[in-house]
Amino acid sequence: MSDDLRVVFGSIERRGPWSVPQDLDIRVVFGNAELDLRDAVLEPGTTTFTVHVTMGNLELIVPPELPVQLDVESVTGNVTDWRKPGLRDTERKLRITGKIKAGNCEVIALAPGQTKRHYHHERHHEHHAAMHRGWREVHDERELAEKSATLTATFDNMSEGVTVVGPDLRLISFNARFAT
């Protein structure tokens, strides 16, 4: 038998120390449920959340070491796993199954004391750094292409014949003047 958590046109938050049932049926309809498992007590083995969200939001905050199996179907909804790879607890596991219809389900791994704002701030900086690296790579590729085009034009328009050989003394390239 599973325990039930129901939200209809409302909001429920669970945080701090609380006992999590081995099987929890979560239904959110036009509402919001936020469950913070960082200080919660989970029994050894697999804890299963069966979720049904319709036009609502379910946010699960888990400790970084808790393994989570996310098997949630989405119909015009959003299911996001914001966790990063890391060390995993081998004694406990959270399994999330169910369906999201025109709603949202997020799993976020936060360390004790870490806020969602701080977490999203870190992700924003990581994204910005990745975008900058991407821009730098594009810039470097363009610069390399320009230098290559200049070198090719110079090579092809030299009045003398020129050959290029590799370290193994094999012919790599030659210009048109060399061929004549």
Secondary structure, 3 states (H helix, E strand, C coil): CCEEEEEECCEEEECCCCECCCEEEEEEECCEEEEECCCCECCCEEEEEEEEEECCEEEEEECCCCCEEEEEEEECCEEEECCCCCCCCCCEEEEEEEEEECCEEEEEECCCCCCHHHHHHHHHHHHHHHHHHHHHHHHHHHHHHHHHHHHHHHHHCCCCCCEEECCCCCEEEECHHHHC
